[in-house]
Amino acid sequence: MPLEGHYERQTTPLYKLSSREIKVAVSIIAVTLVTVIAMVAVTGASNSNPAPAVGCINPTVAGIVGAETLGACGQEAVDICTHASEYSGERAETIVANCEKQAVKF
């Protein structure tokens, strides 16, 4: 059973921040937020995965360890599309859909 005055002693802060310490903490948080917003704006503005050239494919499919992007152009793209069209499943369907989208004839 708690004794008289224990609650106040347990809930009273040991140290109260000064106004200078509060201003420093607020300024550090503000600088951090501005930096994060600037980094997001700069990296979000560019497209790191541009569309492939005509006759090229770049489908992102499930691989052994995770997602992998298959990049191929010309005859290699035709071979990949032809091989994928012989199979069923999500991986093959993704490749074939990308081949059709990029107008690769197979």
C-alpha positions as CSV (number, residue, x, y, z in Angstrom):
1,M,0.0,0.0,0.0
2,P,1.5,3.4,-1.0
3,L,2.3,5.8,1.7
4,E,1.2,9.4,1.9
5,G,3.3,11.6,-0.5
6,H,4.7,8.7,-2.5
7,Y,2.6,9.5,-5.6
8,E,3.8,13.1,-5.7
9,R,7.4,12.0,-5.3
10,Q,7.1,9.4,-8.1
11,T,5.4,11.7,-10.6
12,T,7.5,14.8,-10.0
13,P,10.1,15.3,-12.7
14,L,13.7,15.3,-11.4
15,Y,14.8,18.1,-13.7
16,K,12.8,20.7,-15.6
17,L,14.1,21.8,-19.0
18,S,15.1,25.4,-19.3
19,S,13.7,27.6,-22.1
20,R,17.1,27.6,-23.8
21,E,17.1,23.7,-23.8
22,I,13.6,23.6,-25.2
23,K,14.6,26.1,-28.0
24,V,17.6,24.0,-28.9
25,A,15.5,20.8,-29.0
26,V,12.8,22.5,-31.2
27,S,15.5,23.9,-33.6
28,I,17.1,20.5,-34.0
29,I,13.8,18.8,-34.7
30,A,12.9,21.6,-37.2
31,V,16.3,21.2,-39.0
32,T,15.8,17.5,-39.2
33,L,12.3,17.8,-40.6
34,V,13.4,20.3,-43.2
35,T,16.3,18.0,-44.2
36,V,14.0,14.9,-44.5
37,I,11.4,16.9,-46.6
38,A,14.2,18.2,-48.9
39,M,15.6,14.7,-49.4
40,V,12.2,13.2,-50.2
41,A,11.5,16.1,-52.6
42,V,14.8,15.7,-54.4
43,T,14.7,11.9,-54.7
44,G,11.0,11.7,-55.5
45,A,11.4,14.2,-58.4
46,S,13.6,11.9,-60.5
47,N,12.5,8.6,-62.1
48,S,15.1,6.0,-61.3
49,N,13.5,3.4,-63.6
50,P,12.7,5.0,-66.9
51,A,10.7,3.2,-69.6
52,P,12.6,0.9,-71.8
53,A,13.5,1.7,-75.4
54,V,11.5,0.5,-78.3
55,G,11.9,-3.3,-78.7
56,C,13.2,-3.7,-75.2
57,I,11.6,-5.3,-72.1
58,N,12.2,-4.8,-68.4
59,P,9.6,-6.8,-66.4
60,T,10.0,-7.1,-62.7
61,V,9.3,-10.6,-61.6
62,A,9.7,-12.9,-58.6
63,G,13.1,-14.4,-58.4
64,I,14.9,-16.8,-56.1
65,V,15.8,-14.3,-53.5
66,G,13.3,-11.5,-54.3
67,A,12.2,-9.3,-57.1
68,E,14.4,-9.2,-60.2
69,T,14.2,-7.1,-63.2
70,L,14.8,-8.8,-66.6
71,G,16.3,-6.4,-69.1
72,A,16.6,-7.4,-72.7
73,C,16.6,-5.9,-76.1
74,G,16.3,-7.2,-79.7
75,Q,16.5,-10.9,-80.3
76,E,17.2,-11.6,-76.6
77,A,13.9,-10.0,-75.7
78,V,12.1,-12.0,-78.4
79,D,13.7,-15.2,-77.0
80,I,12.6,-14.4,-73.5
81,C,9.1,-13.5,-74.6
82,T,8.8,-16.7,-76.7
83,H,10.0,-18.9,-73.8
84,A,7.7,-17.2,-71.3
85,S,4.7,-17.7,-73.6
86,E,5.1,-21.4,-73.4
87,Y,4.4,-21.4,-69.6
88,S,1.6,-20.4,-67.3
89,G,1.9,-18.7,-63.9
90,E,2.4,-15.3,-62.6
91,R,6.0,-14.9,-63.7
92,A,5.3,-15.9,-67.3
93,E,2.2,-13.8,-67.4
94,T,4.1,-10.8,-66.2
95,I,6.8,-11.2,-68.8
96,V,4.3,-11.8,-71.6
97,A,2.3,-8.7,-70.5
98,N,5.4,-6.6,-70.6
99,C,6.3,-8.0,-74.0
100,E,2.9,-7.1,-75.4
101,K,3.1,-3.6,-73.8
102,Q,6.5,-2.9,-75.4
103,A,5.2,-4.4,-78.8
104,V,7.9,-7.1,-79.0
105,K,6.9,-9.6,-81.6
106,F,7.2,-13.2,-80.6
